[in-house]
């Protein structure tokens, strides 16, 4: 199953993505990597997720619907 997770570099998004990847799902993760809290921590989490071939990440703002064409 293909699943879209917004805020994938945040705590909840990251943990959810880890679990679903472990279960064999394909994850499309998006995040704007803002500086609400540590950008380095978010980058470390993405580095972990990107090790899985079933993970695709795009750095975009969720409000920008035009950028979601990669899902088609």
VEXZARO-398024 format. One record per atom (N, C-alpha, C): x, y, z; residue in three letters; residue number from 0. Coordinates in nm, 4 decimals, always signed. Layout:
BEGIN
<fido><c1>X</c1><c2>Y</c2><c3>Z</c3><koltor>ALA</koltor><guvex>NUM</guvex></fido>
...
# end
This chain:
BEGIN
<fido><c1>+0.0835</c1><c2>-0.1171</c2><c3>+0.0000</c3><koltor>UNK</koltor><guvex>0</guvex></fido>
<fido><c1>+0.0000</c1><c2>+0.0000</c2><c3>+0.0000</c3><koltor>UNK</koltor><guvex>0</guvex></fido>
<fido><c1>+0.0887</c1><c2>+0.1244</c2><c3>+0.0000</c3><koltor>UNK</koltor><guvex>0</guvex></fido>
<fido><c1>+0.0470</c1><c2>+0.2278</c2><c3>-0.0752</c3><koltor>UNK</koltor><guvex>1</guvex></fido>
<fido><c1>+0.1175</c1><c2>+0.3553</c2><c3>-0.0790</c3><koltor>UNK</koltor><guvex>1</guvex></fido>
<fido><c1>+0.0481</c1><c2>+0.4521</c2><c3>+0.0156</c3><koltor>UNK</koltor><guvex>1</guvex></fido>
<fido><c1>+0.1282</c1><c2>+0.5179</c2><c3>+0.0999</c3><koltor>UNK</koltor><guvex>2</guvex></fido>
<fido><c1>+0.0736</c1><c2>+0.6053</c2><c3>+0.2027</c3><koltor>UNK</koltor><guvex>2</guvex></fido>
<fido><c1>+0.1469</c1><c2>+0.7388</c2><c3>+0.2011</c3><koltor>UNK</koltor><guvex>2</guvex></fido>
<fido><c1>+0.0709</c1><c2>+0.8479</c2><c3>+0.2090</c3><koltor>UNK</koltor><guvex>3</guvex></fido>
<fido><c1>+0.1269</c1><c2>+0.9825</c2><c3>+0.2186</c3><koltor>UNK</koltor><guvex>3</guvex></fido>
<fido><c1>+0.1291</c1><c2>+1.0236</c2><c3>+0.3652</c3><koltor>UNK</koltor><guvex>3</guvex></fido>
<fido><c1>+0.2460</c1><c2>+1.0677</c2><c3>+0.4124</c3><koltor>UNK</koltor><guvex>4</guvex></fido>
<fido><c1>+0.2585</c1><c2>+1.1189</c2><c3>+0.5488</c3><koltor>UNK</koltor><guvex>4</guvex></fido>
<fido><c1>+0.3101</c1><c2>+1.2618</c2><c3>+0.5409</c3><koltor>UNK</koltor><guvex>4</guvex></fido>
<fido><c1>+0.2319</c1><c2>+1.3543</c2><c3>+0.5943</c3><koltor>UNK</koltor><guvex>5</guvex></fido>
<fido><c1>+0.2766</c1><c2>+1.4930</c2><c3>+0.6021</c3><koltor>UNK</koltor><guvex>5</guvex></fido>
<fido><c1>+0.3475</c1><c2>+1.5133</c2><c3>+0.7359</c3><koltor>UNK</koltor><guvex>5</guvex></fido>
<fido><c1>+0.4425</c1><c2>+1.6056</c2><c3>+0.7375</c3><koltor>UNK</koltor><guvex>6</guvex></fido>
<fido><c1>+0.5191</c1><c2>+1.6272</c2><c3>+0.8604</c3><koltor>UNK</koltor><guvex>6</guvex></fido>
<fido><c1>+0.6038</c1><c2>+1.5067</c2><c3>+0.8955</c3><koltor>UNK</koltor><guvex>6</guvex></fido>
<fido><c1>+0.6565</c1><c2>+1.4402</c2><c3>+0.7937</c3><koltor>UNK</koltor><guvex>7</guvex></fido>
<fido><c1>+0.7273</c1><c2>+1.3135</c2><c3>+0.8134</c3><koltor>UNK</koltor><guvex>7</guvex></fido>
<fido><c1>+0.8585</c1><c2>+1.3279</c2><c3>+0.8904</c3><koltor>UNK</koltor><guvex>7</guvex></fido>
<fido><c1>+0.9134</c1><c2>+1.4480</c2><c3>+0.8979</c3><koltor>UNK</koltor><guvex>8</guvex></fido>
<fido><c1>+1.0380</c1><c2>+1.4679</c2><c3>+0.9727</c3><koltor>UNK</koltor><guvex>8</guvex></fido>
<fido><c1>+1.0123</c1><c2>+1.5005</c2><c3>+1.1197</c3><koltor>UNK</koltor><guvex>8</guvex></fido>
<fido><c1>+0.8870</c1><c2>+1.5222</c2><c3>+1.1554</c3><koltor>UNK</koltor><guvex>9</guvex></fido>
<fido><c1>+0.8504</c1><c2>+1.5469</c2><c3>+1.2947</c3><koltor>UNK</koltor><guvex>9</guvex></fido>
<fido><c1>+0.8439</c1><c2>+1.4153</c2><c3>+1.3712</c3><koltor>UNK</koltor><guvex>9</guvex></fido>
<fido><c1>+0.8262</c1><c2>+1.4234</c2><c3>+1.5008</c3><koltor>UNK</koltor><guvex>10</guvex></fido>
<fido><c1>+0.8286</c1><c2>+1.3040</c2><c3>+1.5851</c3><koltor>UNK</koltor><guvex>10</guvex></fido>
<fido><c1>+0.7215</c1><c2>+1.2028</c2><c3>+1.5450</c3><koltor>UNK</koltor><guvex>10</guvex></fido>
<fido><c1>+0.5975</c1><c2>+1.2456</c2><c3>+1.5381</c3><koltor>UNK</koltor><guvex>11</guvex></fido>
<fido><c1>+0.4885</c1><c2>+1.1525</c2><c3>+1.5081</c3><koltor>UNK</koltor><guvex>11</guvex></fido>
<fido><c1>+0.4986</c1><c2>+1.0992</c2><c3>+1.3655</c3><koltor>UNK</koltor><guvex>11</guvex></fido>
<fido><c1>+0.5224</c1><c2>+1.1877</c2><c3>+1.2689</c3><koltor>UNK</koltor><guvex>12</guvex></fido>
<fido><c1>+0.5351</c1><c2>+1.1449</c2><c3>+1.1297</c3><koltor>UNK</koltor><guvex>12</guvex></fido>
<fido><c1>+0.6494</c1><c2>+1.0471</c2><c3>+1.1099</c3><koltor>UNK</koltor><guvex>12</guvex></fido>
<fido><c1>+0.7608</c1><c2>+1.0748</c2><c3>+1.1751</c3><koltor>UNK</koltor><guvex>13</guvex></fido>
<fido><c1>+0.8782</c1><c2>+0.9878</c2><c3>+1.1647</c3><koltor>UNK</koltor><guvex>13</guvex></fido>
<fido><c1>+0.8493</c1><c2>+0.8496</c2><c3>+1.2213</c3><koltor>UNK</koltor><guvex>13</guvex></fido>
<fido><c1>+0.7922</c1><c2>+0.8453</c2><c3>+1.3416</c3><koltor>UNK</koltor><guvex>14</guvex></fido>
<fido><c1>+0.7619</c1><c2>+0.7161</c2><c3>+1.4054</c3><koltor>UNK</koltor><guvex>14</guvex></fido>
<fido><c1>+0.6602</c1><c2>+0.6368</c2><c3>+1.3239</c3><koltor>UNK</koltor><guvex>14</guvex></fido>
<fido><c1>+0.5599</c1><c2>+0.7053</c2><c3>+1.2701</c3><koltor>UNK</koltor><guvex>15</guvex></fido>
<fido><c1>+0.4600</c1><c2>+0.6384</c2><c3>+1.1871</c3><koltor>UNK</koltor><guvex>15</guvex></fido>
<fido><c1>+0.5245</c1><c2>+0.5830</c2><c3>+1.0605</c3><koltor>UNK</koltor><guvex>15</guvex></fido>
<fido><c1>+0.6079</c1><c2>+0.6632</c2><c3>+0.9955</c3><koltor>UNK</koltor><guvex>16</guvex></fido>
<fido><c1>+0.6764</c1><c2>+0.6183</c2><c3>+0.8747</c3><koltor>UNK</koltor><guvex>16</guvex></fido>
<fido><c1>+0.7651</c1><c2>+0.4971</c2><c3>+0.9030</c3><koltor>UNK</koltor><guvex>16</guvex></fido>
<fido><c1>+0.8401</c1><c2>+0.5013</c2><c3>+1.0112</c3><koltor>UNK</koltor><guvex>17</guvex></fido>
<fido><c1>+0.9250</c1><c2>+0.3870</c2><c3>+1.0490</c3><koltor>UNK</koltor><guvex>17</guvex></fido>
<fido><c1>+0.8424</c1><c2>+0.2588</c2><c3>+1.0605</c3><koltor>UNK</koltor><guvex>17</guvex></fido>
<fido><c1>+0.7318</c1><c2>+0.2679</c2><c3>+1.1310</c3><koltor>UNK</koltor><guvex>18</guvex></fido>
<fido><c1>+0.6465</c1><c2>+0.1507</c2><c3>+1.1536</c3><koltor>UNK</koltor><guvex>18</guvex></fido>
<fido><c1>+0.5881</c1><c2>+0.0990</c2><c3>+1.0221</c3><koltor>UNK</koltor><guvex>18</guvex></fido>
<fido><c1>+0.5355</c1><c2>+0.1881</c2><c3>+0.9414</c3><koltor>UNK</koltor><guvex>19</guvex></fido>
<fido><c1>+0.4732</c1><c2>+0.1458</c2><c3>+0.8160</c3><koltor>UNK</koltor><guvex>19</guvex></fido>
<fido><c1>+0.5757</c1><c2>+0.0914</c2><c3>+0.7164</c3><koltor>UNK</koltor><guvex>19</guvex></fido>
<fido><c1>+0.6948</c1><c2>+0.1486</c2><c3>+0.7138</c3><koltor>UNK</koltor><guvex>20</guvex></fido>
<fido><c1>+0.8006</c1><c2>+0.0955</c2><c3>+0.6283</c3><koltor>UNK</koltor><guvex>20</guvex></fido>
<fido><c1>+0.8400</c1><c2>-0.0447</c2><c3>+0.6733</c3><koltor>UNK</koltor><guvex>20</guvex></fido>
<fido><c1>+0.8488</c1><c2>-0.0629</c2><c3>+0.8042</c3><koltor>UNK</koltor><guvex>21</guvex></fido>
<fido><c1>+0.8819</c1><c2>-0.1940</c2><c3>+0.8606</c3><koltor>UNK</koltor><guvex>21</guvex></fido>
<fido><c1>+0.7766</c1><c2>-0.2984</c2><c3>+0.8210</c3><koltor>UNK</koltor><guvex>21</guvex></fido>
<fido><c1>+0.6526</c1><c2>-0.2527</c2><c3>+0.8073</c3><koltor>UNK</koltor><guvex>22</guvex></fido>
<fido><c1>+0.5428</c1><c2>-0.3416</c2><c3>+0.7684</c3><koltor>UNK</koltor><guvex>22</guvex></fido>
<fido><c1>+0.5348</c1><c2>-0.3628</c2><c3>+0.6171</c3><koltor>UNK</koltor><guvex>22</guvex></fido>
<fido><c1>+0.6267</c1><c2>-0.3001</c2><c3>+0.5404</c3><koltor>UNK</koltor><guvex>23</guvex></fido>
<fido><c1>+0.6341</c1><c2>-0.3234</c2><c3>+0.3969</c3><koltor>UNK</koltor><guvex>23</guvex></fido>
<fido><c1>+0.5589</c1><c2>-0.2248</c2><c3>+0.3096</c3><koltor>UNK</koltor><guvex>23</guvex></fido>
<fido><c1>+0.5101</c1><c2>-0.1168</c2><c3>+0.3669</c3><koltor>UNK</koltor><guvex>24</guvex></fido>
<fido><c1>+0.4370</c1><c2>-0.0172</c2><c3>+0.2888</c3><koltor>UNK</koltor><guvex>24</guvex></fido>
<fido><c1>+0.5325</c1><c2>+0.0779</c2><c3>+0.2170</c3><koltor>UNK</koltor><guvex>24</guvex></fido>
<fido><c1>+0.4828</c1><c2>+0.1418</c2><c3>+0.1123</c3><koltor>UNK</koltor><guvex>25</guvex></fido>
<fido><c1>+0.5560</c1><c2>+0.2472</c2><c3>+0.0432</c3><koltor>UNK</koltor><guvex>25</guvex></fido>
<fido><c1>+0.5082</c1><c2>+0.3793</c2><c3>+0.1011</c3><koltor>UNK</koltor><guvex>25</guvex></fido>
<fido><c1>+0.6031</c1><c2>+0.4631</c2><c3>+0.1409</c3><koltor>UNK</koltor><guvex>26</guvex></fido>
<fido><c1>+0.5705</c1><c2>+0.5895</c2><c3>+0.2054</c3><koltor>UNK</koltor><guvex>26</guvex></fido>
<fido><c1>+0.6165</c1><c2>+0.7061</c2><c3>+0.1195</c3><koltor>UNK</koltor><guvex>26</guvex></fido>
<fido><c1>+0.5227</c1><c2>+0.7963</c2><c3>+0.0938</c3><koltor>UNK</koltor><guvex>27</guvex></fido>
<fido><c1>+0.5526</c1><c2>+0.9257</c2><c3>+0.0337</c3><koltor>UNK</koltor><guvex>27</guvex></fido>
<fido><c1>+0.5503</c1><c2>+1.0256</c2><c3>+0.1479</c3><koltor>UNK</koltor><guvex>27</guvex></fido>
<fido><c1>+0.6661</c1><c2>+1.0776</c2><c3>+0.1846</c3><koltor>UNK</koltor><guvex>28</guvex></fido>
<fido><c1>+0.6764</c1><c2>+1.1702</c2><c3>+0.2962</c3><koltor>UNK</koltor><guvex>28</guvex></fido>
<fido><c1>+0.6994</c1><c2>+1.3119</c2><c3>+0.2483</c3><koltor>UNK</koltor><guvex>28</guvex></fido>
<fido><c1>+0.6280</c1><c2>+1.4060</c2><c3>+0.3082</c3><koltor>UNK</koltor><guvex>29</guvex></fido>
<fido><c1>+0.6483</c1><c2>+1.5477</c2><c3>+0.2788</c3><koltor>UNK</koltor><guvex>29</guvex></fido>
<fido><c1>+0.6671</c1><c2>+1.6229</c2><c3>+0.4098</c3><koltor>UNK</koltor><guvex>29</guvex></fido>
<fido><c1>+0.7466</c1><c2>+1.7281</c2><c3>+0.4022</c3><koltor>UNK</koltor><guvex>30</guvex></fido>
<fido><c1>+0.7708</c1><c2>+1.8139</c2><c3>+0.5178</c3><koltor>UNK</koltor><guvex>30</guvex></fido>
<fido><c1>+0.8331</c1><c2>+1.9420</c2><c3>+0.4647</c3><koltor>UNK</koltor><guvex>30</guvex></fido>
<fido><c1>+0.8065</c1><c2>+2.0529</c2><c3>+0.5305</c3><koltor>UNK</koltor><guvex>31</guvex></fido>
<fido><c1>+0.8689</c1><c2>+2.1780</c2><c3>+0.4862</c3><koltor>UNK</koltor><guvex>31</guvex></fido>
<fido><c1>+0.9977</c1><c2>+2.2081</c2><c3>+0.5627</c3><koltor>UNK</koltor><guvex>31</guvex></fido>
<fido><c1>+1.0330</c1><c2>+2.1233</c2><c3>+0.6558</c3><koltor>UNK</koltor><guvex>32</guvex></fido>
<fido><c1>+1.1576</c1><c2>+2.1354</c2><c3>+0.7345</c3><koltor>UNK</koltor><guvex>32</guvex></fido>
<fido><c1>+1.1715</c1><c2>+2.2767</c2><c3>+0.7928</c3><koltor>UNK</koltor><guvex>32</guvex></fido>
<fido><c1>+1.0665</c1><c2>+2.3266</c2><c3>+0.8554</c3><koltor>UNK</koltor><guvex>33</guvex></fido>
<fido><c1>+1.0760</c1><c2>+2.4593</c2><c3>+0.9162</c3><koltor>UNK</koltor><guvex>33</guvex></fido>
<fido><c1>+1.1591</c1><c2>+2.4528</c2><c3>+1.0445</c3><koltor>UNK</koltor><guvex>33</guvex></fido>
<fido><c1>+1.1861</c1><c2>+2.5662</c2><c3>+1.1021</c3><koltor>UNK</koltor><guvex>34</guvex></fido>
<fido><c1>+1.2728</c1><c2>+2.5703</c2><c3>+1.2199</c3><koltor>UNK</koltor><guvex>34</guvex></fido>
<fido><c1>+1.1925</c1><c2>+2.5829</c2><c3>+1.3503</c3><koltor>UNK</koltor><guvex>34</guvex></fido>
<fido><c1>+1.0726</c1><c2>+2.5280</c2><c3>+1.3525</c3><koltor>UNK</koltor><guvex>35</guvex></fido>
<fido><c1>+0.9928</c1><c2>+2.5275</c2><c3>+1.4760</c3><koltor>UNK</koltor><guvex>35</guvex></fido>
<fido><c1>+1.0712</c1><c2>+2.4600</c2><c3>+1.5883</c3><koltor>UNK</koltor><guvex>35</guvex></fido>
<fido><c1>+1.1433</c1><c2>+2.3539</c2><c3>+1.5514</c3><koltor>UNK</koltor><guvex>36</guvex></fido>
<fido><c1>+1.2453</c1><c2>+2.2972</c2><c3>+1.6391</c3><koltor>UNK</koltor><guvex>36</guvex></fido>
<fido><c1>+1.3583</c1><c2>+2.2449</c2><c3>+1.5516</c3><koltor>UNK</koltor><guvex>36</guvex></fido>
<fido><c1>+1.4559</c1><c2>+2.1826</c2><c3>+1.6077</c3><koltor>UNK</koltor><guvex>37</guvex></fido>
<fido><c1>+1.5823</c1><c2>+2.1501</c2><c3>+1.5436</c3><koltor>UNK</koltor><guvex>37</guvex></fido>
<fido><c1>+1.5722</c1><c2>+2.0955</c2><c3>+1.4005</c3><koltor>UNK</koltor><guvex>37</guvex></fido>
<fido><c1>+1.6230</c1><c2>+2.1731</c2><c3>+1.3079</c3><koltor>UNK</koltor><guvex>38</guvex></fido>
<fido><c1>+1.6288</c1><c2>+2.1304</c2><c3>+1.1681</c3><koltor>UNK</koltor><guvex>38</guvex></fido>
<fido><c1>+1.7263</c1><c2>+2.0130</c2><c3>+1.1551</c3><koltor>UNK</koltor><guvex>38</guvex></fido>
<fido><c1>+1.8335</c1><c2>+2.0151</c2><c3>+1.2326</c3><koltor>UNK</koltor><guvex>39</guvex></fido>
<fido><c1>+1.9302</c1><c2>+1.9041</c2><c3>+1.2273</c3><koltor>UNK</koltor><guvex>39</guvex></fido>
<fido><c1>+1.8668</c1><c2>+1.7726</c2><c3>+1.2696</c3><koltor>UNK</koltor><guvex>39</guvex></fido>
<fido><c1>+1.7834</c1><c2>+1.7761</c2><c3>+1.3707</c3><koltor>UNK</koltor><guvex>40</guvex></fido>
<fido><c1>+1.7138</c1><c2>+1.6556</c2><c3>+1.4148</c3><koltor>UNK</koltor><guvex>40</guvex></fido>
<fido><c1>+1.6224</c1><c2>+1.6037</c2><c3>+1.3038</c3><koltor>UNK</koltor><guvex>40</guvex></fido>
<fido><c1>+1.5521</c1><c2>+1.6937</c2><c3>+1.2375</c3><koltor>UNK</koltor><guvex>41</guvex></fido>
<fido><c1>+1.4640</c1><c2>+1.6544</c2><c3>+1.1272</c3><koltor>UNK</koltor><guvex>41</guvex></fido>
<fido><c1>+1.5455</c1><c2>+1.5916</c2><c3>+1.0138</c3><koltor>UNK</koltor><guvex>41</guvex></fido>
<fido><c1>+1.6593</c1><c2>+1.6494</c2><c3>+0.9836</c3><koltor>UNK</koltor><guvex>42</guvex></fido>
<fido><c1>+1.7453</c1><c2>+1.5945</c2><c3>+0.8776</c3><koltor>UNK</koltor><guvex>42</guvex></fido>
<fido><c1>+1.7991</c1><c2>+1.4565</c2><c3>+0.9153</c3><koltor>UNK</koltor><guvex>42</guvex></fido>
<fido><c1>+1.8315</c1><c2>+1.4370</c2><c3>+1.0422</c3><koltor>UNK</koltor><guvex>43</guvex></fido>
<fido><c1>+1.8773</c1><c2>+1.3055</c2><c3>+1.0883</c3><koltor>UNK</koltor><guvex>43</guvex></fido>
<fido><c1>+1.7678</c1><c2>+1.2010</c2><c3>+1.0724</c3><koltor>UNK</koltor><guvex>43</guvex></fido>
<fido><c1>+1.6455</c1><c2>+1.2379</c2><c3>+1.1059</c3><koltor>UNK</koltor><guvex>44</guvex></fido>
<fido><c1>+1.5331</c1><c2>+1.1453</c2><c3>+1.0902</c3><koltor>UNK</koltor><guvex>44</guvex></fido>
<fido><c1>+1.5121</c1><c2>+1.1093</c2><c3>+0.9436</c3><koltor>UNK</koltor><guvex>44</guvex></fido>
<fido><c1>+1.5202</c1><c2>+1.2083</c2><c3>+0.8563</c3><koltor>UNK</koltor><guvex>45</guvex></fido>
<fido><c1>+1.5027</c1><c2>+1.1814</c2><c3>+0.7131</c3><koltor>UNK</koltor><guvex>45</guvex></fido>
<fido><c1>+1.6137</c1><c2>+1.0912</c2><c3>+0.6601</c3><koltor>UNK</koltor><guvex>45</guvex></fido>
<fido><c1>+1.7332</c1><c2>+1.1108</c2><c3>+0.7096</c3><koltor>UNK</koltor><guvex>46</guvex></fido>
<fido><c1>+1.8463</c1><c2>+1.0265</c2><c3>+0.6678</c3><koltor>UNK</koltor><guvex>46</guvex></fido>
<fido><c1>+1.8177</c1><c2>+0.8799</c2><c3>+0.7009</c3><koltor>UNK</koltor><guvex>46</guvex></fido>
<fido><c1>+1.7598</c1><c2>+0.8561</c2><c3>+0.8163</c3><koltor>UNK</koltor><guvex>47</guvex></fido>
<fido><c1>+1.7239</c1><c2>+0.7195</c2><c3>+0.8567</c3><koltor>UNK</koltor><guvex>47</guvex></fido>
<fido><c1>+1.6170</c1><c2>+0.6627</c2><c3>+0.7640</c3><koltor>UNK</koltor><guvex>47</guvex></fido>
<fido><c1>+1.5128</c1><c2>+0.7419</c2><c3>+0.7375</c3><koltor>UNK</koltor><guvex>48</guvex></fido>
<fido><c1>+1.4033</c1><c2>+0.6944</c2><c3>+0.6531</c3><koltor>UNK</koltor><guvex>48</guvex></fido>
<fido><c1>+1.4483</c1><c2>+0.6696</c2><c3>+0.5086</c3><koltor>UNK</koltor><guvex>48</guvex></fido>
<fido><c1>+1.5379</c1><c2>+0.7545</c2><c3>+0.4589</c3><koltor>UNK</koltor><guvex>49</guvex></fido>
<fido><c1>+1.5832</c1><c2>+0.7429</c2><c3>+0.3202</c3><koltor>UNK</koltor><guvex>49</guvex></fido>
<fido><c1>+1.6651</c1><c2>+0.6164</c2><c3>+0.2952</c3><koltor>UNK</koltor><guvex>49</guvex></fido>
<fido><c1>+1.7070</c1><c2>+0.5494</c2><c3>+0.3977</c3><koltor>UNK</koltor><guvex>50</guvex></fido>
<fido><c1>+1.7783</c1><c2>+0.4221</c2><c3>+0.3808</c3><koltor>UNK</koltor><guvex>50</guvex></fido>
<fido><c1>+1.6857</c1><c2>+0.3137</c2><c3>+0.3277</c3><koltor>UNK</koltor><guvex>50</guvex></fido>
<fido><c1>+1.5561</c1><c2>+0.3342</c2><c3>+0.3417</c3><koltor>UNK</koltor><guvex>51</guvex></fido>
<fido><c1>+1.4582</c1><c2>+0.2366</c2><c3>+0.2944</c3><koltor>UNK</koltor><guvex>51</guvex></fido>
<fido><c1>+1.4178</c1><c2>+0.2703</c2><c3>+0.1508</c3><koltor>UNK</koltor><guvex>51</guvex></fido>
<fido><c1>+1.4259</c1><c2>+0.1726</c2><c3>+0.0618</c3><koltor>UNK</koltor><guvex>52</guvex></fido>
<fido><c1>+1.3954</c1><c2>+0.1960</c2><c3>-0.0798</c3><koltor>UNK</koltor><guvex>52</guvex></fido>
<fido><c1>+1.2484</c1><c2>+0.2277</c2><c3>-0.1038</c3><koltor>UNK</koltor><guvex>52</guvex></fido>
<fido><c1>+1.1630</c1><c2>+0.2009</c2><c3>-0.0073</c3><koltor>UNK</koltor><guvex>53</guvex></fido>
<fido><c1>+1.0198</c1><c2>+0.2288</c2><c3>-0.0217</c3><koltor>UNK</koltor><guvex>53</guvex></fido>
<fido><c1>+0.9798</c1><c2>+0.3653</c2><c3>+0.0344</c3><koltor>UNK</koltor><guvex>53</guvex></fido>
<fido><c1>+1.0784</c1><c2>+0.4518</c2><c3>+0.0554</c3><koltor>UNK</koltor><guvex>54</guvex></fido>
<fido><c1>+1.0516</c1><c2>+0.5848</c2><c3>+0.1086</c3><koltor>UNK</koltor><guvex>54</guvex></fido>
<fido><c1>+1.0906</c1><c2>+0.6901</c2><c3>+0.0062</c3><koltor>UNK</koltor><guvex>54</guvex></fido>
<fido><c1>+0.9960</c1><c2>+0.7780</c2><c3>-0.0259</c3><koltor>UNK</koltor><guvex>55</guvex></fido>
<fido><c1>+1.0212</c1><c2>+0.8900</c2><c3>-0.1163</c3><koltor>UNK</koltor><guvex>55</guvex></fido>
<fido><c1>+0.9905</c1><c2>+1.0180</c2><c3>-0.0412</c3><koltor>UNK</koltor><guvex>55</guvex></fido>
<fido><c1>+1.0842</c1><c2>+1.1124</c2><c3>-0.0403</c3><koltor>UNK</koltor><guvex>56</guvex></fido>
<fido><c1>+1.0654</c1><c2>+1.2375</c2><c3>+0.0327</c3><koltor>UNK</koltor><guvex>56</guvex></fido>
<fido><c1>+1.0654</c1><c2>+1.3566</c2><c3>-0.0618</c3><koltor>UNK</koltor><guvex>56</guvex></fido>
<fido><c1>+0.9763</c1><c2>+1.4510</c2><c3>-0.0336</c3><koltor>UNK</koltor><guvex>57</guvex></fido>
<fido><c1>+0.9739</c1><c2>+1.5793</c2><c3>-0.1042</c3><koltor>UNK</koltor><guvex>57</guvex></fido>
<fido><c1>+0.9651</c1><c2>+1.6903</c2><c3>-0.0003</c3><koltor>UNK</koltor><guvex>57</guvex></fido>
<fido><c1>+1.0528</c1><c2>+1.7900</c2><c3>-0.0143</c3><koltor>UNK</koltor><guvex>58</guvex></fido>
<fido><c1>+1.0486</c1><c2>+1.9058</c2><c3>+0.0751</c3><koltor>UNK</koltor><guvex>58</guvex></fido>
<fido><c1>+0.9531</c1><c2>+2.0078</c2><c3>+0.0144</c3><koltor>UNK</koltor><guvex>58</guvex></fido>
<fido><c1>+0.8315</c1><c2>+2.0109</c2><c3>+0.0662</c3><koltor>UNK</koltor><guvex>59</guvex></fido>
<fido><c1>+0.7307</c1><c2>+2.1044</c2><c3>+0.0171</c3><koltor>UNK</koltor><guvex>59</guvex></fido>
<fido><c1>+0.6388</c1><c2>+2.1468</c2><c3>+0.1311</c3><koltor>UNK</koltor><guvex>59</guvex></fido>
<fido><c1>+0.5759</c1><c2>+2.2607</c2><c3>+0.1112</c3><koltor>UNK</koltor><guvex>60</guvex></fido>
<fido><c1>+0.4723</c1><c2>+2.3074</c2><c3>+0.2035</c3><koltor>UNK</koltor><guvex>60</guvex></fido>
<fido><c1>+0.3416</c1><c2>+2.2411</c2><c3>+0.1624</c3><koltor>UNK</koltor><guvex>60</guvex></fido>
<fido><c1>+0.2700</c1><c2>+2.1888</c2><c3>+0.2560</c3><koltor>UNK</koltor><guvex>61</guvex></fido>
<fido><c1>+0.1453</c1><c2>+2.1173</c2><c3>+0.2267</c3><koltor>UNK</koltor><guvex>61</guvex></fido>
<fido><c1>+0.0421</c1><c2>+2.2077</c2><c3>+0.1597</c3><koltor>UNK</koltor><guvex>61</guvex></fido>
<fido><c1>+0.0499</c1><c2>+2.3376</c2><c3>+0.1819</c3><koltor>UNK</koltor><guvex>62</guvex></fido>
<fido><c1>-0.0444</c1><c2>+2.4300</c2><c3>+0.1199</c3><koltor>UNK</koltor><guvex>62</guvex></fido>
<fido><c1>-0.0242</c1><c2>+2.4407</c2><c3>-0.0309</c3><koltor>UNK</koltor><guvex>62</guvex></fido>
<fido><c1>+0.0922</c1><c2>+2.4006</c2><c3>-0.0804</c3><koltor>UNK</koltor><guvex>63</guvex></fido>
<fido><c1>+0.1248</c1><c2>+2.4140</c2><c3>-0.2222</c3><koltor>UNK</koltor><guvex>63</guvex></fido>
<fido><c1>+0.0790</c1><c2>+2.2899</c2><c3>-0.2991</c3><koltor>UNK</koltor><guvex>63</guvex></fido>
<fido><c1>-0.0477</c1><c2>+2.2862</c2><c3>-0.3352</c3><koltor>UNK</koltor><guvex>64</guvex></fido>
<fido><c1>-0.1076</c1><c2>+2.1694</c2><c3>-0.4008</c3><koltor>UNK</koltor><guvex>64</guvex></fido>
<fido><c1>-0.0401</c1><c2>+2.1358</c2><c3>-0.5335</c3><koltor>UNK</koltor><guvex>64</guvex></fido>
<fido><c1>+0.0123</c1><c2>+2.2353</c2><c3>-0.6024</c3><koltor>UNK</koltor><guvex>65</guvex></fido>
<fido><c1>+0.0758</c1><c2>+2.2126</c2><c3>-0.7323</c3><koltor>UNK</koltor><guvex>65</guvex></fido>
<fido><c1>+0.1966</c1><c2>+2.1197</c2><c3>-0.7221</c3><koltor>UNK</koltor><guvex>65</guvex></fido>
<fido><c1>+0.2600</c1><c2>+2.1170</c2><c3>-0.6078</c3><koltor>UNK</koltor><guvex>66</guvex></fido>
<fido><c1>+0.3808</c1><c2>+2.0364</c2><c3>-0.5887</c3><koltor>UNK</koltor><guvex>66</guvex></fido>
<fido><c1>+0.3511</c1><c2>+1.8885</c2><c3>-0.5652</c3><koltor>UNK</koltor><guvex>66</guvex></fido>
<fido><c1>+0.2251</c1><c2>+1.8519</c2><c3>-0.5504</c3><koltor>UNK</koltor><guvex>67</guvex></fido>
<fido><c1>+0.1897</c1><c2>+1.7152</c2><c3>-0.5197</c3><koltor>UNK</koltor><guvex>67</guvex></fido>
<fido><c1>+0.1718</c1><c2>+1.6283</c2><c3>-0.6446</c3><koltor>UNK</koltor><guvex>67</guvex></fido>
<fido><c1>+0.2114</c1><c2>+1.6783</c2><c3>-0.7597</c3><koltor>UNK</koltor><guvex>68</guvex></fido>
<fido><c1>+0.1980</c1><c2>+1.6019</c2><c3>-0.8838</c3><koltor>UNK</koltor><guvex>68</guvex></fido>
<fido><c1>+0.2798</c1><c2>+1.4725</c2><c3>-0.8814</c3><koltor>UNK</koltor><guvex>68</guvex></fido>
<fido><c1>+0.3799</c1><c2>+1.4655</c2><c3>-0.7975</c3><koltor>UNK</koltor><guvex>69</guvex></fido>
<fido><c1>+0.4636</c1><c2>+1.3443</c2><c3>-0.7906</c3><koltor>UNK</koltor><guvex>69</guvex></fido>
<fido><c1>+0.3845</c1><c2>+1.2228</c2><c3>-0.7428</c3><koltor>UNK</koltor><guvex>69</guvex></fido>
<fido><c1>+0.2685</c1><c2>+1.2440</c2><c3>-0.6852</c3><koltor>UNK</koltor><guvex>70</guvex></fido>
<fido><c1>+0.1863</c1><c2>+1.1332</c2><c3>-0.6363</c3><koltor>UNK</koltor><guvex>70</guvex></fido>
<fido><c1>+0.1086</c1><c2>+1.0646</c2><c3>-0.7482</c3><koltor>UNK</koltor><guvex>70</guvex></fido>
<fido><c1>+0.0943</c1><c2>+1.1311</c2><c3>-0.8602</c3><koltor>UNK</koltor><guvex>71</guvex></fido>
<fido><c1>+0.0133</c1><c2>+1.0762</c2><c3>-0.9700</c3><koltor>UNK</koltor><guvex>71</guvex></fido>
<fido><c1>+0.0814</c1><c2>+0.9631</c2><c3>-1.0422</c3><koltor>UNK</koltor><guvex>71</guvex></fido>
# end
